[in-house]
Amino acid sequence: MAKTKIKPGFHRLLIIPHDKQTEKNGVIIPAQSRDWGQIGVVTAIGDGVTFCKEGDTVIYGNYLGIEITYEGQVYIMLYDRELYGLVEKD
């Protein structure tokens, strides 16, 4: 993962959202239509973030944070308290 030039403030983090679709009972659900939240990868964190680190996959709520487009890449910046959880890797 490339290092971003954006440095979030103290309790904020920067996420690259997944745009992959999920399947439920054979029905494909686009990422933007999920009612339970979004999944993304943390690319940068502020100095006050302790819950996660860069490279972690996290779950966060729909309509939270702000969307930023920088150098052609879409990011979501939000507070660490707005995370629902971490996706653990096997």
Secondary structure, DSSP 4 states (H G I P E B T S, - for coil): -PPPS----TTEEEEEE----EEETTEEE-GGG-SS-EEEEEEEE-TT--S--TT-EEEE-TT-SEEEEETTEEEEEEEGGGEEEEE---
